Amino acid sequence: MFRELLICLPLLMGFMADPNPSQTIDRDPAARQPQVAIDAKQRVYIAYAAGTEIRCASSLDGGQTFSNPLVVAKVPKLALGMRRGPRIAATNDAVVITAIIRAENEQELAAAKGLKKYESATGSLVAWRSVDRGKTWSGPVTLNTVPDSAREGLDALAARPDGTFFCAWLDLRLGTMSLFGSRSANHGESWEPDHELHRSPEKAICTCCHPSLAFAPNGDLLLMWRDEIKGARDMYLRRSADAGETFGPAEKLGKRTWIYAQCPMDGGSIAVEANGKVTTGWMRAGETFLAGPGSEESLGQGVQPWITATPQGVASVWLMKRPGPLVALLPGSVKPVTLSATANDPVIASAPGANAPVIAAWENTSEKEKGISVQVLQPGGH
């Protein structure tokens, strides 16, 4: 059942009483896996992959219009699909994109002419940086210090207004899947040596569900992942008060547990409101939830949820099936609205401040309109 909420008209102002039409920012049928970042000045950045290219489109007017996509980098082969693909985070001073190169062997890498800097990059997590609002990019910088350890292709990226960036990823250097991470304290210019963030108390964490990261308003860093403990594929959360150097104990999310024989290939996301309230969004057994430690609230049937914090509350998007209809549930609404009938891997993003836009992006899977679609769910600047 969907959440039963009281409709409060002041909260609905600015949200989609009349939905803004979606727009396609790249009609390349190969364009996949979009991710959105919005800085405090309401500049919007969308990173995604198209074949072996990493592209980025930007908007300086809160998502109303977008620049033509620019090629950030061309690499031998990218990890893509099932939430793999580039990640992006932004502050007012810098934008960082990460991606995992997943060429199967050195021969594949060598065959990529003109890409000499990636010759030993199989299974590498690399980062690029822009300090001119996405016009030019420097890099790549490799984050994982053990070659090939990031080959599963799943990572998360978050930024703090002071220029701290943190990246976490699924890592195989210990022989079983665990979580490693790296921090940049200088706006993505350089990255500190990576270190272990979490190891399962049993054999391995869930091997194909992406991790999630978010910085809270007080500067704390939150990390979420799906573990595998006694056959259960439950979500867990850890908090760091020192920007990822150390983390507190793992807290299980949700009220129930999910015994499942294989990886569901479905992670989640974290939203932290201005008052510090932490909400997570994720899937269990084909049902999507908003949850905290020991609590959960069903959004109904679906997969691939993604959430963001707004001044009015948490906004959510998810798929009814993958691929398939995409729906959004906005603060103050009783039931979701449909954004697209043919979508995959949606995301939603906002930024701190009362006037920040709320924007959703997804991979359009329609045969006639394949590409990257974007929709402003709440305009900024009002």
Secondary structure, DSSP 8 states (H G I E B T S, - for coil): --------HHHHTTSSSS----EEEE--TTEEEEEEEE-TT--EEEEEEETTEEEEEEESSTTSS----EEEEE-S-B--BTTBS-EEEE-SS-EEEEEEE--SSHHHHHHSTT-GGGTT-TTEEEEEEESSTTSS-EEEEE--SSTTTTTT--EEEEE-TTS-EEEEEEE-TTSS-EEEEEEESSTTSS----EEEE--SSS-S-TTS--EEEE-TTS-EEEEEE--BTTB--EEEEEESSTTSS----EEBBSS--B-SS-----EEEEE-TT--EEEEEEETTEEEEEEBTEEEEEEE-EEEEEEEETTEEEEEEESSSSEEEEEE-TT-SS-EEEEEEEEEEEEE--SSTT--EEEEEEE--SSS-EEEEEEEE-S--
